[in-house]
Amino acid sequence: MMNKYTHSISCLMFIFFAVTVCFGGQANGSCLTGSAAVIDSKMTEAEAFDGLASNCPDKIRRKQKLLTVEYCSFDGKLHRGQLVIDAALEKDIKKVFALARKKRFPIYSVIPIADKRFRKDGRWDDDLSMVANNTSGFNYRLSVGSSHLSKHAYGRAIDINPMQNPYIKNGAVLPSGATYKPQTSRTLTKNHPIVQEFIRLGWTWGGNWTSLKDYQHFEKPLQ
């Protein structure tokens, strides 16, 4: 028989559980059930490649595939987005996103960088995508501060939650305003299940680099 004391304890435990689920970095149950997903991106293939740099070789463009992915977002709900990636990496990406959803790892959004919100002077702009905390893949561009092509230019790289997992070199932090706090649930660390899964699949994590840290970045060598 429940008295006032045990009833109060039960209520407090319920409230604590609800707060933990909603705000403790764990997405709610809707991420694991058949609930309708919030649509972050539903581009056609033509839209996903609109505005692509004119100097991108056809042989690279033909290797790219527009994938639909689902993930738990920061609001604790199931979201559906799209990622452009080298078609040869489709199985890897599906495995990682399945694990992320199972672990309830929050991903803010996954939208191709061709989206109008990520354009500057009509061209795809990585900075705008990063500031929006968007997860993205293919982007025919140079590596930051270099004269050689990024692995993103081949569709063999993905950046995840840039605002929580920034690029850091010699005190410079990208994107602007980003902070790296390893203890938070949206941040990637060396022993994080997502990082470990990428590495198991043969990818490299920018957080393991020594000359700089690119915590958002995963890439797989050309084959």
C-alpha positions as CSV (number, residue, x, y, z in Angstrom):
1,M,0.0,0.0,0.0
2,M,1.4,3.4,-1.0
3,N,1.5,6.1,1.6
4,K,2.1,9.8,1.0
5,Y,5.9,9.4,1.5
6,T,6.3,6.6,-1.0
7,H,4.0,8.3,-3.4
8,S,6.1,11.4,-3.3
9,I,9.3,9.4,-3.8
10,S,7.7,7.7,-6.8
11,C,6.7,11.1,-8.3
12,L,10.2,12.5,-7.8
13,M,11.8,9.4,-9.5
14,F,9.4,9.8,-12.4
15,I,10.3,13.4,-12.8
16,F,14.0,12.7,-12.6
17,F,13.7,10.0,-15.2
18,A,11.8,12.3,-17.6
19,V,14.3,15.1,-17.2
20,T,17.2,12.8,-17.7
21,V,15.7,11.4,-20.9
22,C,14.8,14.8,-22.3
23,F,17.8,16.9,-21.3
24,G,20.5,14.5,-20.3
25,G,21.7,13.9,-23.8
26,Q,19.5,10.9,-24.4
27,A,16.9,11.2,-27.1
28,N,13.4,10.1,-26.1
29,G,11.8,6.8,-27.1
30,S,10.5,8.3,-30.4
31,C,14.0,7.8,-31.8
32,L,13.6,4.0,-31.4
33,T,10.0,3.5,-32.5
34,G,8.0,3.9,-35.7
35,S,7.2,7.5,-34.9
36,A,7.0,9.8,-37.9
37,A,10.4,11.5,-38.5
38,V,10.9,15.3,-38.7
39,I,12.1,16.0,-42.2
40,D,15.3,18.1,-42.3
41,S,16.0,17.4,-46.0
42,K,14.1,16.0,-49.0
43,M,16.1,17.1,-52.0
44,T,16.0,15.5,-55.4
45,E,19.3,14.4,-56.9
46,A,19.3,17.4,-59.2
47,E,18.9,19.8,-56.2
48,A,21.6,18.0,-54.2
49,F,24.2,18.7,-56.9
50,D,22.9,22.1,-58.0
51,G,25.7,24.7,-57.7
52,L,28.5,22.1,-57.7
53,A,31.8,23.7,-58.6
54,S,32.2,23.7,-62.4
55,N,35.8,22.3,-62.1
56,C,34.6,19.1,-60.4
57,P,35.6,16.2,-62.6
58,D,32.7,14.1,-64.0
59,K,34.5,10.9,-62.7
60,I,34.2,12.2,-59.1
61,R,30.6,13.5,-59.6
62,R,29.5,10.1,-60.9
63,K,30.7,8.3,-57.8
64,Q,28.5,10.4,-55.4
65,K,25.2,9.1,-54.1
66,L,22.4,10.9,-52.2
67,L,21.5,8.9,-49.1
68,T,18.6,9.2,-46.8
69,V,19.5,8.8,-43.1
70,E,17.6,8.9,-39.8
71,Y,19.0,10.1,-36.5
72,C,18.0,11.4,-33.1
73,S,18.3,15.2,-33.1
74,F,18.9,17.7,-30.3
75,D,15.2,17.9,-29.7
76,G,15.0,14.2,-28.7
77,K,12.9,13.4,-31.8
78,L,13.6,11.2,-34.8
79,H,14.8,13.3,-37.8
80,R,15.3,12.3,-41.5
81,G,18.0,14.0,-43.6
82,Q,20.2,13.4,-46.5
83,L,23.9,12.9,-47.1
84,V,25.9,13.0,-50.3
85,I,28.8,10.5,-50.1
86,D,30.9,8.2,-52.3
87,A,28.6,5.4,-53.2
88,A,31.3,2.9,-52.1
89,L,30.9,4.1,-48.5
90,E,27.1,3.7,-48.3
91,K,27.3,0.5,-46.2
92,D,29.7,2.2,-43.7
93,I,27.5,5.2,-43.4
94,K,24.4,3.1,-42.8
95,K,26.2,1.1,-40.0
96,V,27.4,4.3,-38.3
97,F,24.0,6.0,-38.4
98,A,22.3,2.8,-37.1
99,L,24.7,2.7,-34.2
100,A,24.2,6.5,-33.5
101,R,20.5,5.9,-33.4
102,K,20.8,2.8,-31.2
103,K,23.1,4.8,-28.8
104,R,20.8,7.8,-29.0
105,F,23.7,10.0,-30.0
106,P,22.2,13.4,-31.0
107,I,23.0,14.7,-34.5
108,Y,21.7,18.3,-35.1
109,S,20.9,18.0,-38.8
110,V,22.1,16.2,-42.0
111,I,21.5,18.3,-45.1
112,P,23.5,18.4,-48.3
113,I,25.7,21.5,-48.6
114,A,23.9,22.4,-51.8
115,D,21.0,23.7,-49.7
116,K,20.4,27.4,-50.3
117,R,21.1,28.2,-46.7
118,F,24.7,27.1,-47.2
119,R,25.4,29.2,-50.3
120,K,27.7,32.2,-50.5
121,D,27.7,34.1,-53.8
122,G,25.9,31.1,-55.3
123,R,28.6,28.6,-54.3
124,W,28.6,25.9,-51.6
125,D,30.1,27.3,-48.4
126,D,31.4,25.0,-45.8
127,D,31.6,27.8,-43.2
128,L,27.9,28.4,-43.4
129,S,27.2,24.7,-43.0
130,M,29.4,24.4,-40.0
131,V,28.0,27.5,-38.2
132,A,24.5,25.9,-38.7
133,N,25.9,22.8,-36.9
134,N,25.1,20.8,-40.0
135,T,26.5,17.3,-40.7
136,S,27.7,17.0,-44.3
137,G,29.7,14.9,-46.7
138,F,30.6,15.6,-50.3
139,N,31.9,19.1,-51.1
140,Y,34.3,19.7,-54.0
141,R,36.8,22.0,-52.2
142,L,40.3,22.4,-50.8
143,S,41.3,21.4,-47.3
144,V,41.4,24.3,-44.8
145,G,44.4,26.4,-45.3
146,S,45.9,24.3,-48.1
147,S,46.2,24.0,-51.8
148,H,45.2,20.3,-52.1
149,L,41.7,18.8,-52.3
150,S,40.0,17.7,-49.2
151,K,38.7,14.2,-48.8
152,H,35.3,15.9,-48.9
153,A,36.0,16.7,-52.6
154,Y,35.9,13.0,-53.3
155,G,32.9,12.3,-51.1
156,R,35.1,10.3,-48.7
157,A,34.6,12.4,-45.6
158,I,31.9,13.4,-43.2
159,D,31.8,16.2,-40.6
160,I,29.5,15.6,-37.6
161,N,28.1,18.3,-35.2
162,P,30.8,21.0,-36.0
163,M,29.7,23.3,-33.2
164,Q,30.4,20.7,-30.6
165,N,33.4,19.1,-32.5
166,P,35.4,22.0,-34.0
167,Y,38.6,22.2,-36.1
168,I,41.4,23.6,-33.9
169,K,44.8,24.6,-35.0
170,N,47.3,27.0,-33.4
171,G,44.5,28.6,-31.4
172,A,42.2,29.1,-34.3
173,V,38.8,27.4,-33.9
174,L,36.3,26.6,-36.7
175,P,33.4,27.2,-36.9
176,S,33.4,30.5,-35.1
177,G,31.9,30.2,-31.6
178,A,32.4,26.5,-31.4
179,T,33.7,24.9,-28.2
180,Y,35.0,21.4,-27.5
181,K,33.7,20.0,-24.2
182,P,34.4,16.2,-24.2
183,Q,32.0,15.6,-21.3
184,T,28.9,16.6,-23.3
185,S,26.7,14.0,-25.0
186,R,26.9,15.6,-28.5
187,T,30.7,15.6,-28.5
188,L,33.0,13.0,-30.1
189,T,35.9,11.6,-28.1
190,K,38.6,8.9,-28.6
191,N,36.6,6.2,-26.9
192,H,33.2,7.2,-28.2
193,P,31.2,4.3,-29.8
194,I,30.8,6.4,-33.0
195,V,34.5,7.1,-33.3
196,Q,35.3,3.5,-32.6
197,E,32.9,2.2,-35.2
198,F,34.3,4.5,-37.9
199,I,37.9,3.3,-37.0
200,R,36.7,-0.3,-37.1
201,L,35.4,0.3,-40.6
202,G,38.8,1.7,-41.7
203,W,38.2,5.5,-41.4
204,T,40.5,8.1,-39.8
205,W,39.3,10.5,-37.1
206,G,40.6,14.1,-37.1
207,G,40.6,14.0,-33.3
208,N,43.6,11.7,-33.4
209,W,45.7,14.0,-35.6
210,T,48.7,15.6,-34.0
211,S,49.4,18.7,-36.0
212,L,45.8,19.9,-35.6
213,K,42.5,18.6,-34.2
214,D,39.4,18.2,-36.4
215,Y,37.0,16.5,-34.0
216,Q,34.1,16.7,-36.4
217,H,35.9,15.0,-39.3
218,F,36.1,11.4,-40.4
219,E,37.6,10.3,-43.7
220,K,38.4,7.1,-45.5
221,P,41.4,6.8,-47.9
222,L,40.9,6.5,-51.6
223,Q,40.9,2.9,-52.9
